């Protein structure tokens, strides 16, 4: 409130008005008495001429009842006219005190004061007999009669006091009313400013829904329109900055991810290649140095070298396949094919591995069942699932493949009996180079890339995939779009398009 422009303007106006009133009162107080005295003197002179006219016409001497009502007497003065025979004509009844006061005036009368053109004089006097101060006009009329006009000074003082009091009361009332009017007027102007200040604070807190209602065409309305326009521009600019910032954050995050992937890739590749390279080098040096002349030992050395070379070759191929899928360098061929026959072919091609693991495989689905997908990629996916199941199934355990049919999709499930995946590892098995059991994966040449290829292929198809534990084993699954109609083969880049009839 102390810093309110409304209060400041009101205080300035009140102070200025008070100063003006006090200055006016001082000026009036100085001149008002002079004004009343001057006015009384003029009234006395006016009364003098009225009496002069009355007696010149010879009517004044005939008024035995007094002069009251026959003369113009604006000052209300007491009139005494004395003729040459000392007869007194008066506007009041003459008492003994009045006669004494008149005698005192006559005793001070000097006829020489009125020689020439001077006919009267006005003076202040104090009548001790009456105890009153007067303005006295003493003069000679045209007919030679002496005239005495008396107006009490107390009358002037009373009028001055009354006028001063009235002036003060009116001034205070006007000051009070003016203050109220100024408060109302300043509120009309300060109200929109306070509203603008409130809206500006909301804008400062980035609340761009706050707007100023522009209802006038003056400077305040123009300021409100400018603030609304500023708010819209600021909101637009901040929005653009946020979009740019989000894009920048994504670019930085992507760059960091690429850097991390590159470091991780080099680290894992180095780790995976280190063992086969060491074996190949060791056995090759043994052959060169003729460590053993036994043909069987030499053949064993060569088999190890060939086996490790094959593992290295397979690792490189898988890395190349994974790289092409992840970075979108290979196009996905979405085609319609029969799923049951497809799964049977993959299972039959893995029969030797199944026999070696002494596992029992169960697949009892009947077709035909048509799906939409890239058949080559789905072969990679199912082969990795089946190979993973074969190598992790318990000796003599069961592997089961079955299909869950849904309204628009089918889910292929691959179960292997055996140890469940640890809860800490189950969310990481699809991460590149991740191995939940590093010892066992080395036994069958596992590199930790197979399930990464599964993840990349399914994400390229934008379909669901995953793994979960059951009471006596693990189930891996993936989903495909089902189709009961024949369609064309469609080429696309990581996106499935609509079939064309």
N, C-alpha and C positions, 0 to 999 in steps of 0.2 A: 504493500500500500504506500510505503514511503517513497518508492521510486515510480509510482504511477504517474503517467503523463496527464491523466485526468485530474489528479489531485494537484499536480504542479500548475496546470493551467488555471484551475479554480483558485489556488492560493495567489497566483500572480494577479488575477482579476480582482480578487477581494482586497489584496494589498493596494492595488492601484485605485480601486474604488474608495477605500478607506482614506487614502491620502487625498484623493480629490474632495471627498466630503469634509475632511478636516480643514483642508485649504479653503474650501468654500465657506465653511463656518467661521474661520478666522477672518476672512475678508468681509463677510456679512456682519460679523460682530463688530468690526471696526467701523463699517460704513452705515450700519442700520440706524444707529443712534443719530448720526448726522442726517440721515434721510428723514427720520421722524421729526427732528428739530426743524429741518428745512420745510417740511410739510406743514408743521404747526404754524410756522411764521407766515407761510403763504396763506394759510387759512385765516390767520388773524388779519392779514392785509385785506383778504377778500371780505371779511366781516366789516372792517373799517369802511370800505367803499360802499357796502350795502347800507350801513348806517348813514353815511354821508348822503347817499341818494335819498334815503327816506326822509331825513330832516331838511334837505334842500327843497323837497316838495312840500314841506310844511306839515307832513303827516305825523312825524315823530313826536312833536310837542302835544299832539291831541290824544296820544295813547296813555290815558290815565291808568289803564290796567297793566302797563308794562310793555316791554318791547318783544317779549317772547312770541314767536310766531310771525313777526312782521319783518324780520330781517333774515338775510342768508348768513347762517352761522355754522359752517361745516366743522369747525374745530370744537364747537360746544363751549365757546368761551363765555365768561361772565361779562356782560356789557354795561358800562356806566357812561351816560352822556350828561354833562353838566353845562347848563346854559349860563348866560351872563348874569342872571339873577340868582345863581347858585341852586337852581332847581335841578334835581337829579332824576334822570330817566334811566331805568335799569331793566335788565332781563330777568332779575330775581327780586325777591322781597328783601329789602334792606334792613338788616338787623343792626344792633348797636356795635357789634364787632366789625361789621362791614363798614359802618360809618367811620370808625376809628381808623381802619385800614385805608379808607379813601382819604381821610384827613392827612394821614402820614404821606400818602402819595402827593397830595396837593402841597404839602409843606415843602416837598422836594422839587416841586414843579418850577421850571424856569421858562418863562415865555420866550426868552431870547433864543432858546434852542430851536424854535420853529420859525425863525425869520427867513424870508426868501421863499424858495420853492420847497423846502423841507416841511412836510406836513405831519410826520409821525416818527417815532423811534421805538425800537423793540429792545428789551433788556431782560436779564435775569434778575429776580429779586426774591428775597426771603421775607415773608410776612411773619414777624415774631408774634404778632397778636393772634394770627390764625394758625401759626405753626406750620405753614405750608410754603413751599417754593413755587414761584410762578414764572411764566413768560408773560411780561406785561408789554402791551402796546399802548403808548401814550401819544396822543396827537390832537391836532386842531382840524375841525371840519371846515368846509367852505363858508358856513354861516357863522363861524367864530366860536362854536361850541367846543368844549373840551371833551374828548372821548378817551375812555380807559377800558381796555380789553384785557382780561386776565384768563390765562389757561394754565392749569396746574402742571408742573413738571412731572409729578408722580404719574400722571397719565401717560407721559412718554415712556417712562421707565417700565410701566406695566405693559404697554404695547411692545416694547423692545423685548422684555422677558418672555412674553407670550409668543411672539414671532420666533425668537430663538429656540424656545422649547418645541414649538411646532416644527421648526426646521430640523432639529435633532431627531424628533420622533419619526418624521417622514423619511429622513436620511437613513435611519437605522432600519426602518421597514423596507425601504428600497434596497438597502444593502442585503438584508436577509432574503428578500424575494429574488434579487439579482443573483445571489449565491446559489439559490436553488435552481434558477433558470440556467446558470452557467454549468452546474453539475449535470443537469439533464442534457444540455447541448453537448458538453464534452463527452458525455456517455455515448451519445449518438456517434461521435467520431472515434472514441477510444474503444468502443465495443468491437467493431470490426478489426481493430489493431490487436486487441487481446485475443480474438479468435485466430488471427493470422499467426500470432506468437504460439498459440497452442498447436495449430496445425504444423508450424515450422518445427516444433519440438518432435512431433510425431514423424515428420519427414526425416529429421536428424537421426531417429531411431529406425530408419529404413521402412517406415510404414507408409507405403506409397498409395494406399487406399484413401488416405486423408486428403481431402480436397477443400478448397475455399469456395463458398457460395458467393459468386459475384452478382450483386444486385444493383450496383450503381455504375455510372459511366465516368466517375471522377477519378482523381489520382489514386484513391484507395482501391477502387475497382480495378484500375489498371495494374496496381501492385499485386492484387489477388490473382489476376489472370496470369501475370508473369510468374508468380510462385507456382501456380498449377502447371504451367508449361515447363518450368524448371524441374518440378517433380517428375513429370512424364519423361523428360530428357534424361534425368538422373536414373530413373528406373530402367530405361532402355539401355543406358550406358552400363549400369551395374549388371544387368542381365547379360549383355554381350561379354563383359569381363568375366562373369561366372562361367559362361559357356567356353570362353577361351581358356580360362583357368582349368576347367574340367578336362578339356581337350589336352592341355599341356600336361596335366597330371597323368592322364592316360598314356600320353606319349612317353613321359618319363618312366611310368610304371612298365610300359611295354619294353622300353629300352633296357630297364633294369632286369626285367624277366629274360630278355634275350641274352643279356650278359651273363646272368646266372645260369641259364640253360647252356650257354656256350662253355662256361667253366665246368658245370656239372657233366656236360657231354664229354669234354676232354678228360675229366677225372675218371669217369666210368669207363670210357673207351680204353684209356691207358690201363685201368685196373683189369678189364676183361682180356685185353691183349697181352698183358704181362705174362700170365701163366702159360698160354700156348706158345708164345714166342720163346720163353725160357726152356720149355720142353723140347721144342723143335731144335733150338740151338744146342741143347745138351746132347740129345740123341744124334744130331748131325755130327757134332764133334766126336762123339764116340765111334760112329761109323768111320769117320776120317782117320781116327787114331787106331783103328783096328783093335778096339778094346776086346772084342770077342770075335773069334773066327767061326763060331758055331752058326750054321745057316739059320737055325731057328731063332737064335738071338738077333741076328741081323734082320730077319724078317719082322721080328717083334719091334725092333727099332724103327724100321720103315713104316710099319702099321701105325705106330704112335705118331710119327711125323705126319703121315697122311691124315690120321684122325684129327689131330690138332689143326692141321691146315684146313680141313673141312669145317671145323668149328669156327675158325677165323673167317672163312669164306661166308658161312651162314650168318655170322654176326654182322659182317659188312653189308650183306644183302638186306638183312632185317633193318639195319640202320638206314640204308638207302630208301627202303619201302616206307619206314616210319617218317623219314624226313619229307618224302613226297606227299604223304597223306597230311602231315601236320601243316605244311606250308602251302598246300593246295596246288602243288605242281602237277598232280595227276587228276584227270577228269573222272568223275564217277559215272558209270554206265548203269542207269536205272532200267532194269528189265524185269519182265514177268517170267518166273520159272517155277517148276514144281519142287516143293521143299522136301517132301518125304524121300523121293528118289535121290535128291541132292545129299541129304544126311546119310543115307545108306551107303552111297558111293564113298564118302569121306570115312565112314566107319570101316568099310571093307578094306580101304587102302591102308588103314592103321591096324589091321588084324594081327600082323606079325608082332608089333609092339604090345598089343593086348595079350597075346599068347605068352610073350616073354615075361610080362608082369604077373602071369597066372591069374589074371582078373576075369571076372564074368561080366559081360556087357549085356544090357537089356534095352531093347528098342522095339516097341510093339505098335508103333503108329501105322495107320493105314491112310493111303491117299486116294485120289490126288488132293493136294493142298497147294494152291498157288500164292506166291508172295511177290512183292515188288522190292528189288534191291540190286546192288551190284554183286553179281554172283561170284566174281573172283574175290572181292573183299570179304564176302560172307564165308567163302571157303577158308580164307586166312583166319577169320574170327573163330569159326567152329573148330578148325584144326588146332588152333592154339588152346581152346577150351578142352578139347578131347586129349591132346597131348599132355596138358597140365593134369588132367584127371588120371591118365594112365600112370604118370610118374609119381603121383601122390597117393594113389589108392593103396590100401594095405594089401599085403601079399595074400592072394586068394580072395580079395574083396570084390565088391560089386561096383560097377559103373552103370549108371542109368541115364538114358536120354529120353525125354518126353516133351510134348508140346501142349501148351495151354492155349486154347482157342478163345479169342475175345471177339467183340463185335466188328472191329475194323483192324485189329492187329492180332498177331500170334506171338507167343513167347516160347523160345527154345531154351530148355533147361538141361544142364549137364551136371549130374551128381556123381561124386566119388566117395566111397566109403573110406574113412580114415580120420586122422587127427584134424580137428577144426582149426581154423586160422585164429591166431590170438587177436583179441579185441583191439589191441593197439596197432595191429598190422592190417586189419580188414579194410580200413579206409585208404590204405596206401599201396595195395597190391597192383593197382593200375598205373602207378607212377613209374616212369622210365627208370630202368636199372635197379628198381627196388626188389629185394629178395627177402622174403620172410624167413626162409631157411637156406642160408648160403651154402651150407655143407651139401645138402641134398641136391640143390640146383647144379652144383658143380659135377655131381655124379653123372647126370644125364646131359650135361652141356648147356644147361640153362643160363641165359644171359640177363634175364630180367626185362627183356624187350618185348616178348610175345604179348603179354597183357597190355603193354603200352600201345602195340599195334591194334589190339582189340578196341581200346578206348578211342584211339584216333579215328578208326574206321567207323565206329558207331556214332561218334560226334559229327563226322562228315555226313552221315545219314540223318543226323538229328533224331536218333532213336534211343530208347532206354536200354541200359545194360547194368550189370552189377554182380554182387556176390553176397551170400549170406550163409551162416552156419546152421546146420541141423544137428539133431542129437548125436548122430554117429558119422557125420561127414560134412562136406561142403557142397554148395550148389552155386554154379555160375549160370548166368542167363543173359539173353539178348532178345530184343523185340524187332519185328518187321511188320510192314503193312501187308495185310492180306488182300487177295483179289480173286474174284470168281469169274472174271471176264478176261478175254484175250486182249492184249495191248501191244503197242509197238515198243521197240528199244529206243530209249531217249538218252542223249548225251547231255550231261550237266556238270557243273563245277561245284561239288559239295552240296548240291540242292536237288531234291526230288521234284520233278515237274509233274503236271497233270498228264495222265495217259490220254492219247488221242485215238478215238475210235475210227 
